[in-house]
Structure formats: C-alpha cells, structure tokens
Amino acid sequence: MFKEWRHRRAVQRVKPGDGRPLKRFRWWQMPTRALFHLRLMNDDGRPTVYTVDVKHQNASDGYVKAHLYLDGRHHAESRVPAVFPVQGGTVEVRTSGFGLKRCHYVTAEGAEHQLIPDPASAEGRRARLDRSHPALSRCIGFLSVIVLVIGLVLLILQLAEQVTRAPEGVAQYVGTFTSPIDLSAWGNTVVGLATVAASTERALRLRYSRLLDGAAG
C-alpha cells in the first residue's frame, strides 16, 4: 500500500513541459548529465521516442529534476523520484548520490525494461564497453564490488572502535574494541575516493545496493 501511495504521489508531481527542443549531448556533460531513450510503437504503427534527461548538478539545490521529451520536444518534468505516464505504462526515474539507480519503462502488465543510454553519455560509453569487451566489463564490475565490500568492512571496524571507546556506552557491557586495521588520514582518503569511484562505475550501469553504495555515500 505504501508503494502504491508513493507511486501516486510521484505521478502527481509531474508538470507539463514547455515544448522546447532537446539539446544534443556534449562530451563535457558526461559527469553531470544522463540521457536515456525509449522507442515505442503507436497503435497506428508509427514509432515514438521518449527521452529522459537528468542533470545531476541540480542536486546542489537540494533536489534533482528529470525531464521527459517526446519526439525531441519537452513533454514533462518532475523532481526525482519521478514517475512519468507514457504510452502503455510509466517511466520510473530514481537517482543516488552517484548518478542514476533506476530509469525503467514499466508496462501496465508490470514488465520492466531499462531505457537505452545515449551513445554519447557516460552510461552509453559504459554500455558500449560491456558489449565490445564483456570479459573486461565483468572484471571492472567485480572489482567495484570488492572495493565497496572492503570500504564497508573498514567502516564497520572504525564505527565499532568509536562506539566502544565512548565514556558511557556499550563498553561497560562488551568491553572495548580495537580495530586490527589502523589507517592514516591519507589512507582513509584513498579508501574514500576508491569507494566513490566504484559506486560511480556501478551507477553508470544503473546498479545500486543500499548496503554497499549507500555506505559509500
């Protein structure tokens, strides 16, 4: 019931577009913009193209907006998480601190299909790497998971040490805990940058784990 209420609320946030044309993706926008496409067929057999445009720099205002274009014209916009009604279903858009974690077409029957990233975007280039070098792509994905697991373990160890060293807390019941790994400030910085890079790589593939990527954020 909560999921349905949240879905209805997201639909109510959608505002009509102004009809402006879709701007072409530029290479320097890769860190700040995501562009995904969905091609559907009308009842009369004509193709229709929906495009989702998300500019991540809007997060500095406290929110991110997703824009929906229909055949190259601005059709609707909404704060994320966004749910856009389209032909035969909805397009759902969700973001994380590292990029997109969901950009899917959900049919009225409940089937889900991820939208196709624009070839010029960072997500599109990552998808091209996956197609042209699948083994390398799997290695990169596996390495990202390993980095996040290591970062999560180090975070848990450090938190456990801080909690048990508090003057009044769990130490009187379980004793103090000293982490077997003592990183310097420089080491913590390196680990932090590595986990951010790993979660960013996963976001390019619309992969997200609340445990792994959430801890990195």
C-alpha positions in Angstrom: 0.0 0.0 0.0 2.8 2.4 0.8 4.5 1.6 -2.5 1.2 2.5 -4.4 0.8 5.7 -2.4 4.4 6.7 -3.2 3.8 5.9 -6.9 0.6 8.0 -7.0 2.5 10.9 -5.3 5.3 10.8 -7.8 2.8 10.9 -10.7 1.1 13.9 -9.1 4.5 15.8 -9.1 4.7 15.6 -12.9 4.4 19.0 -14.5 3.7 19.6 -18.2 6.6 20.6 -20.5 7.1 23.7 -22.5 7.8 22.1 -25.8 11.4 23.3 -26.1 13.7 21.1 -28.3 16.0 18.5 -26.7 19.6 19.7 -26.7 22.3 17.4 -28.1 24.5 15.7 -25.6 28.0 17.2 -25.4 31.1 15.2 -24.3 31.9 17.6 -21.4 28.4 16.9 -19.9 29.3 13.3 -19.1 29.9 13.9 -15.3 26.7 16.0 -14.9 24.1 14.7 -17.3 22.4 11.4 -18.1 20.3 10.8 -21.2 18.2 7.7 -21.9 15.9 6.8 -24.7 12.8 4.6 -25.1 11.3 3.8 -28.5 7.7 2.6 -28.6 5.2 1.9 -31.4 1.9 3.8 -31.6 -1.3 2.0 -32.4 -1.0 3.2 -36.0 2.4 1.7 -36.3 4.4 4.9 -36.1 7.5 5.0 -33.8 7.5 7.3 -30.8 10.7 8.2 -28.9 10.7 9.2 -25.3 13.9 10.7 -23.8 14.7 11.1 -20.2 17.2 13.9 -19.4 18.6 14.3 -15.9 21.1 16.9 -14.9 22.8 15.9 -11.7 24.2 19.4 -10.8 20.6 20.4 -9.7 21.3 18.4 -6.6 23.1 21.5 -5.2 19.6 23.0 -4.9 18.6 20.0 -2.7 16.8 18.1 -5.4 17.3 16.7 -8.9 14.9 17.2 -11.8 14.1 14.7 -14.5 12.8 15.9 -17.9 10.8 13.8 -20.3 11.0 14.6 -24.0 8.6 13.2 -26.6 9.9 13.0 -30.2 12.6 15.6 -29.3 10.2 18.1 -27.6 9.9 18.8 -23.8 6.9 16.9 -22.7 7.0 16.8 -18.9 9.3 17.3 -15.9 9.3 16.2 -12.3 11.5 16.1 -9.2 13.0 12.6 -8.6 12.0 10.0 -7.8 9.9 10.6 -10.9 7.1 8.5 -12.5 6.1 9.7 -16.0 2.9 8.3 -17.6 3.7 7.2 -21.1 2.1 5.1 -23.8 1.4 1.7 -22.3 2.8 2.3 -18.9 5.2 4.6 -17.0 8.8 5.6 -17.0 10.4 5.5 -13.5 13.5 7.5 -12.6 15.4 7.4 -9.4 18.8 8.8 -8.5 21.5 8.2 -5.9 24.5 10.3 -4.8 26.5 8.8 -7.7 24.1 9.0 -10.6 21.0 7.1 -11.7 19.9 3.9 -10.0 16.8 3.4 -12.0 15.5 4.5 -15.4 13.0 1.9 -16.5 9.8 1.6 -18.6 7.2 -0.3 -16.6 4.3 -1.6 -18.6 0.7 -1.8 -17.4 1.2 -5.5 -17.0 4.2 -5.0 -14.7 7.0 -5.9 -17.1 10.2 -3.7 -16.7 12.6 -2.6 -19.4 15.7 -0.4 -18.8 15.9 2.6 -21.1 18.7 2.8 -23.6 21.5 5.2 -22.7 22.5 7.8 -25.3 25.7 6.6 -27.0 27.5 9.9 -26.2 26.7 9.8 -22.5 28.9 8.2 -19.8 26.3 5.5 -19.4 26.3 4.9 -23.1 30.0 4.6 -23.3 30.0 2.1 -20.4 27.3 0.1 -22.1 29.4 0.0 -25.3 32.4 -1.3 -23.3 30.2 -4.0 -22.0 29.1 -5.0 -25.5 32.6 -4.9 -27.1 34.6 -6.3 -24.2 32.3 -8.3 -22.0 35.1 -10.1 -20.0 36.8 -6.8 -19.2 33.4 -5.3 -18.2 32.7 -8.1 -15.8 36.2 -7.7 -14.2 35.6 -4.0 -13.7 32.2 -4.7 -12.2 33.6 -7.4 -9.9 36.4 -5.0 -8.8 33.9 -2.3 -8.0 32.0 -4.7 -5.7 35.3 -5.8 -4.0 36.3 -2.2 -3.3 32.9 -1.4 -1.8 33.0 -4.5 0.4 36.4 -3.5 1.7 35.2 0.0 2.3 32.2 -1.3 4.2 34.3 -3.6 6.4 36.7 -0.8 7.3 33.7 1.5 8.1 32.2 -1.1 10.4 35.5 -1.7 12.2 36.1 2.1 12.7 32.5 2.6 14.0 32.8 -0.3 16.4 36.0 1.1 17.8 34.5 4.5 18.2 31.3 3.2 19.9 33.1 1.0 22.4 35.6 3.8 23.3 32.8 6.2 24.3 32.9 7.1 28.0 29.3 5.9 28.6 28.1 3.2 26.2 28.3 -0.4 25.3 31.9 -0.7 26.5 30.8 -1.5 30.0 28.9 -4.5 28.7 31.0 -5.8 25.9 34.4 -4.2 26.6 36.4 -2.1 24.2 37.2 -3.0 20.7 40.4 -2.0 18.8 40.3 -2.2 15.0 43.0 -4.5 13.6 43.4 -2.1 10.7 44.6 1.4 11.6 44.5 3.7 8.6 46.1 7.1 8.5 44.2 10.1 7.3 45.8 9.7 3.9 44.7 6.0 3.8 41.2 6.9 4.7 41.1 9.5 1.9 42.3 6.9 -0.6 39.7 4.4 0.5 37.0 7.1 0.3 38.0 8.1 -3.2 38.1 4.4 -4.3 34.6 3.7 -2.9 33.2 6.8 -4.6 34.8 5.7 -7.9 33.4 2.2 -7.5 29.9 3.4 -6.8 30.0 5.8 -9.7 31.0 3.0 -12.0 28.1 1.0 -10.8 25.8 3.9 -11.3 26.8 4.0 -15.0 25.2 0.5 -15.2 22.2 1.5 -13.0 23.4 -0.8 -10.2 22.7 0.2 -6.6 22.8 -1.6 -3.3 21.6 0.2 -0.2 24.2 -1.6 1.9 27.2 -1.2 -0.4 26.6 2.0 -2.3 24.6 3.6 0.5 27.6 3.2 2.8 29.9 4.7 0.3 27.6 7.8 0.1 
